[in-house]
Amino acid sequence: MRNSARSNPLPFAVAALLTFAVGCNRDGVKVYKVDASDAVVTTPPPVTASSPAAMPSSMPSSMPDGLPVPDNSGLPKLTYNLPNGWQEKAPTQLRVASFAVSENNQTADVSVIPLNGTAGGDPANVNRWRGQVGQPPLDESSSKSSAEPVQVGSQPADLYDIAGTSPGSGVAERILGVILHTDQSAWYFKMMGDAALVEKNKPAFIAFLKSVAFQPAAAPAAMDAGQLPPAHPALPDALNGPSAPATDKPSWTVPPDWKAGELAQFLVARYVIQGAGDASAAVNVSQLDGNGGGLLPNLNRWRKQLGQPPLTDGDAASLPTIPASGGQAVIADFTGADARTGKPARLIGLVLPLNGQTWFYKLMGDPDLVGRQKDALISFVQSAQYPAPK
């Protein structure tokens, strides 16, 4: 299997760099204040995630030896409405957007950092933020309950509002930290600075979050072969570079309450479903040649996403099937806790071998919402009309 520094942008070791990356004190960047009553007034051009600008003076100018620079070129581009008074700063190797706010000699820093996977988990990152303002760590349950629901664009996210004092200076400081999980990545939106200024800017920060839109990247970077099941055969060279051809989409009958979501590597289609309150779920569709690495490894990959133990060959063989497009799709229904967030989750997956390919359909999210959408998922899969094999 081909694997390069570009094909796995954030190995496990890089997650540890969040100690300074997602929330280093100020990162050497000052920020300038917006009046909370000011309207959002401008829409900047899209910020690409791959601009390798120099790192601020208080942070390393490059990644430590032996670790690749994060390759975010396959991530979506951001557009947003810039609050009046916010000053844009150049992106860095870790930040895809950076802003400064200042008023009456008070400063705050705003950063946006995407990382692949779970980046250490939400409780660990929240406790790191708490430590930056002199607060003790929370256990996982208390950490979850301290979150406030917010929207980043149309997607639900968690906001952590943490006040304290700087361990170094004793100055009152405050952090507004937001964590958004997409299918492949965790996005960190953070405002940190003088406590009074951050508190005054909270409405502007929330308005900024709501204005964020994710635009599909022009072309994905190298495929992350490390995300494939261990038994998957080596990818052809043509699929390991930025010129990888797009898979032809089937035509589907899409339920009216499913909204098109951002694509990531390997995904042919993605839909987001919003339920009552902060309940949400997502449908991901992907395709691999041949048997896609095998039924059992893929089922166990899904189970791992819910913190569940692996199945055996006998377990996989006993799963029910449904007819779909002239073939038989295996249907799996798992419950557990989302390994990214720790929240209760349910996953319904269908695996359909067809015409020398394997199609994977995954519905995952709030357990009740997923249960209500099960019939819609099956109808969606059975409605598919696939392009003729080439």
C-alpha positions in Angstrom: 0.0 0.0 0.0 1.4 3.4 -1.0 1.7 5.8 1.9 3.6 9.1 2.0 3.9 12.1 4.2 1.2 13.8 2.1 -1.2 10.9 2.3 -1.4 11.0 6.1 -1.4 14.7 7.0 -1.8 14.3 10.7 -0.5 11.2 12.3 -1.0 10.5 15.9 2.0 12.4 17.1 0.6 15.6 15.5 -2.4 15.4 17.8 -0.1 16.0 20.7 0.9 19.3 19.1 -2.5 20.6 20.0 -0.7 21.5 23.3 0.5 24.5 21.4 -1.5 24.4 18.1 -5.1 24.7 18.9 -4.7 27.1 21.7 -1.2 28.3 22.6 -1.5 31.4 24.6 -2.1 34.0 21.9 0.2 32.2 19.5 2.0 35.6 19.3 -0.9 37.1 17.5 -2.7 40.2 18.9 -6.4 40.7 18.1 -8.5 43.8 17.7 -12.0 44.3 19.0 -15.3 44.4 17.3 -18.2 46.2 18.8 -20.7 43.5 19.6 -23.5 45.7 18.2 -21.8 46.1 14.8 -23.3 44.2 12.0 -21.2 41.7 10.0 -20.3 43.7 7.0 -17.9 42.0 4.6 -17.4 38.7 2.9 -13.7 38.0 2.2 -12.5 35.8 -0.5 -12.3 32.1 0.3 -9.3 31.2 2.6 -7.5 28.1 1.4 -6.3 25.8 4.1 -2.9 25.1 2.5 -1.2 28.6 2.7 2.1 27.9 4.4 2.7 31.4 5.9 5.4 31.8 8.6 4.5 30.9 12.1 4.2 33.6 14.7 7.3 34.3 16.8 6.1 32.6 19.9 5.4 29.3 18.0 7.8 27.1 16.0 8.4 28.3 12.5 7.8 24.8 11.2 6.6 21.4 12.4 9.2 19.5 14.6 11.7 17.3 12.9 10.2 14.1 11.7 6.6 15.3 11.4 5.2 16.4 8.1 3.6 19.8 7.7 -0.2 19.3 7.9 -1.6 19.0 4.3 -5.0 20.7 4.5 -5.3 21.1 0.7 -8.0 18.5 0.5 -10.1 20.2 3.2 -12.9 22.6 2.3 -12.3 26.3 1.8 -13.9 28.7 4.3 -16.0 31.7 3.5 -17.4 33.9 6.3 -18.7 37.3 7.1 -16.0 39.4 8.9 -17.3 41.3 11.9 -16.6 45.0 11.8 -13.3 45.8 13.4 -11.8 42.3 13.2 -8.4 42.4 11.5 -7.4 39.4 9.4 -4.0 37.9 9.9 -2.1 35.6 7.5 -2.8 31.9 7.8 0.0 29.7 9.2 1.0 26.1 8.8 -1.7 25.2 11.4 -4.2 28.0 11.2 -6.4 28.3 8.1 -7.8 31.6 9.4 -6.6 34.1 12.0 -8.0 37.4 13.3 -7.1 40.0 15.9 -9.3 42.3 18.0 -8.2 45.2 20.2 -9.8 47.8 22.3 -8.5 50.1 25.1 -5.2 48.2 25.4 -7.1 44.9 25.7 -6.5 42.2 23.1 -7.9 38.9 22.0 -6.9 36.3 19.4 -9.2 34.4 17.1 -8.0 31.2 15.3 -9.5 28.5 13.1 -7.6 25.2 13.0 -8.7 21.9 11.3 -7.2 18.6 12.2 -7.9 15.1 10.9 -9.6 12.6 13.1 -10.4 13.3 16.8 -7.1 15.2 17.6 -7.0 13.7 21.1 -10.7 13.8 21.9 -12.9 16.7 23.1 -12.4 16.3 26.9 -8.6 16.4 26.6 -8.7 19.6 24.4 -11.3 21.3 26.7 -9.0 20.6 29.7 -6.0 21.9 27.9 -8.0 25.1 27.3 -9.0 25.2 31.0 -5.3 24.9 32.0 -4.5 27.9 29.8 -6.7 30.1 32.1 -5.7 28.4 35.3 -8.7 26.2 35.7 -8.6 22.6 37.0 -9.5 19.7 34.6 -13.0 18.3 34.5 -14.0 14.7 34.2 -15.5 13.6 30.9 -19.1 13.9 32.1 -18.6 17.4 33.5 -16.8 18.5 30.4 -19.7 17.4 28.2 -22.3 19.2 30.4 -20.3 22.4 30.3 -20.8 22.8 26.5 -23.2 25.3 25.0 -24.8 24.4 21.6 -23.9 26.7 18.7 -24.1 26.6 15.0 -21.1 26.7 12.7 -22.8 27.6 9.4 -25.7 25.1 9.4 -23.9 22.4 11.5 -24.2 21.9 15.2 -21.1 22.3 17.3 -20.1 22.7 21.0 -19.0 26.0 22.6 -16.9 26.0 25.8 -16.8 29.4 27.7 -14.0 29.3 30.2 -12.9 32.2 32.4 -9.9 32.4 34.7 -6.5 34.0 35.0 -3.3 33.5 33.1 -1.0 31.3 35.1 1.9 33.4 33.9 0.7 36.9 34.4 -2.3 36.6 36.7 -4.4 38.7 34.2 -8.0 37.8 34.0 -8.5 35.9 30.7 -11.3 34.1 29.0 -11.6 31.5 26.2 -14.4 30.8 23.8 -13.6 27.5 22.3 -15.8 25.8 19.7 -15.4 22.2 18.4 -17.1 21.1 15.2 -16.8 17.5 14.1 -17.2 16.8 10.4 -16.9 13.3 8.9 -13.1 13.3 8.6 -11.9 16.3 10.7 -12.3 18.3 13.8 -12.5 22.1 13.4 -11.4 24.3 16.3 -12.6 27.9 16.5 -11.2 29.8 19.4 -11.2 33.3 20.8 -8.8 34.0 23.7 -7.8 37.2 25.4 -8.6 39.7 28.1 -11.7 38.5 29.9 -13.8 41.7 29.5 -13.0 42.0 25.8 -13.8 38.4 25.0 -17.0 38.6 27.0 -18.0 41.7 25.0 -17.2 40.0 21.8 -19.1 36.8 22.4 -22.1 37.8 20.3 -19.8 38.8 17.4 -18.0 35.5 17.7 -21.2 33.6 17.6 -22.4 35.6 14.6 -19.1 34.9 12.8 -19.5 31.1 13.5 -23.0 31.2 12.0 -21.7 32.9 8.9 -19.1 30.2 8.1 -19.6 28.2 5.0 -17.5 25.3 3.7 -16.8 25.4 0.0 -15.6 22.2 -1.6 -11.9 22.1 -2.3 -10.9 22.4 -5.9 -9.3 19.0 -5.8 -8.4 16.6 -3.0 -4.8 16.1 -2.0 -3.3 12.6 -2.0 -5.7 9.9 -0.7 -5.2 9.0 2.9 -4.5 5.3 2.5 -4.1 4.9 6.3 -7.9 5.3 6.5 -8.5 2.1 4.5 -9.1 -1.2 6.3 -5.8 -3.1 6.9 -6.8 -5.8 4.4 -7.5 -3.4 1.6 -5.3 -4.0 -1.5 -2.8 -1.4 -2.6 -4.3 1.6 -4.4 -3.3 2.2 -8.0 -0.9 5.0 -8.4 -3.5 7.1 -10.2 -5.6 7.2 -7.0 -2.7 8.3 -4.8 -2.3 11.8 -6.2 -4.2 15.0 -6.6 -5.3 14.0 -10.1 -7.4 11.1 -8.9 -10.5 10.7 -11.1 -13.8 11.3 -9.5 -16.2 8.4 -9.2 -19.3 8.7 -11.3 -22.3 9.2 -9.0 -25.3 7.0 -9.2 -28.7 8.8 -9.5 -30.8 8.6 -6.3 -34.1 9.8 -5.0 -32.9 11.9 -2.1 -35.3 12.5 0.9 -36.4 16.1 1.1 -35.0 16.6 4.6 -31.5 15.5 3.6 -29.3 18.4 2.8 -26.1 18.1 0.8 -23.0 18.3 3.0 -19.3 18.8 2.4 -17.4 16.1 0.7 -14.2 14.6 2.1 -11.7 12.1 0.7 -13.3 8.8 -0.4 -16.9 10.2 -0.3 -19.0 10.1 -3.4 -21.9 11.9 -1.7 -22.8 13.2 1.8 -26.0 14.4 3.3 -26.7 16.1 6.6 -30.0 15.6 8.5 -31.0 18.0 11.3 -33.5 16.9 13.9 -35.1 18.6 16.8 -32.8 20.6 19.1 -29.2 19.7 18.5 -29.9 16.2 17.2 -28.2 15.6 13.9 -27.1 12.7 11.7 -25.2 12.3 8.4 -25.3 9.9 5.5 -22.0 9.1 3.8 -21.7 7.2 0.5 -18.3 5.8 -0.7 -17.2 3.3 -3.3 -14.1 1.1 -3.6 -13.1 -1.4 -6.3 -13.4 -5.1 -5.8 -14.6 -6.2 -2.3 -13.4 -2.9 -0.7 -11.1 -4.7 1.7 -13.7 -7.2 2.8 -17.0 -7.0 4.6 -15.7 -7.8 8.1 -12.9 -5.2 8.3 -15.3 -2.5 7.2 -18.0 -3.5 9.7 -15.4 -3.5 12.4 -14.1 -0.1 11.3 -17.7 1.2 11.8 -17.9 -0.5 15.2 -14.7 1.1 16.3 -16.3 4.5 15.5 -18.9 3.6 18.1 -16.4 2.2 20.7 -17.7 -1.3 20.1 -15.7 -4.5 20.1 -15.1 -6.2 16.7 -17.4 -8.8 15.2 -16.3 -12.3 14.1 -16.7 -13.8 10.7 -19.8 -15.7 12.0 -21.3 -12.5 13.2 -20.9 -10.8 9.8 -22.3 -13.8 8.0 -25.5 -13.7 10.1 -26.4 -10.1 9.2 -29.5 -9.6 7.1 -29.5 -8.5 3.5 -32.0 -6.5 1.4 -32.4 -6.4 -2.4 -30.8 -3.3 -4.1 -30.2 -2.6 -7.7 -30.1 -6.2 -8.7 -27.7 -7.2 -5.9 -28.0 -7.9 -2.2 -26.9 -5.3 0.4 -25.8 -6.4 3.8 -27.4 -4.2 6.5 -25.8 -3.6 9.9 -27.2 -1.6 12.8 -24.9 -0.7 15.7 -25.3 1.6 18.7 -22.7 3.0 21.1 -20.9 6.3 21.7 -19.3 8.4 19.0 -15.6 7.9 19.5 -15.0 11.6 18.4 -17.4 13.2 20.8 -18.4 10.6 23.4 -22.1 11.3 22.7 -24.6 8.4 22.3 -24.8 7.4 18.6 -26.3 4.9 16.3 -24.9 3.7 12.9 -26.9 2.0 10.2 -24.6 0.8 7.4 -25.3 -0.9 4.1 -22.6 -2.7 2.0 -23.5 -3.4 -1.6 -21.2 -5.4 -3.9 -22.1 -4.6 -7.5 -20.4 -4.8 -10.9 -16.9 -5.4 -9.5 -17.2 -2.6 -7.0 -18.4 -2.2 -3.4 -20.7 0.6 -2.3 -20.8 1.7 1.3 -23.7 3.7 2.8 -23.4 4.9 6.4 -26.1 6.7 8.4 -24.7 7.8 11.8 -25.7 10.3 14.5 -28.3 10.9 17.2 -29.8 7.4 18.0 -33.4 8.5 17.8 -33.0 10.5 14.6 -31.1 7.6 13.0 -33.9 5.2 13.9 -36.5 7.5 12.3 -34.4 7.8 9.2 -33.7 4.0 8.7 -36.5 3.5 6.2 -35.5 6.6 4.3 -31.9 5.3 4.1 -33.1 1.9 2.7 -35.4 3.6 0.2 -32.5 5.9 -0.8 -30.2 2.9 -1.4 -32.8 0.9 -3.3 -33.5 3.9 -5.5 -30.0 4.1 -6.8 -29.3 3.7 -10.5 -25.6 3.1 -11.1 -23.6 4.1 -14.1 -22.7 1.2 -16.5 -19.3 -0.4 -15.7 -16.5 1.0 -17.9 
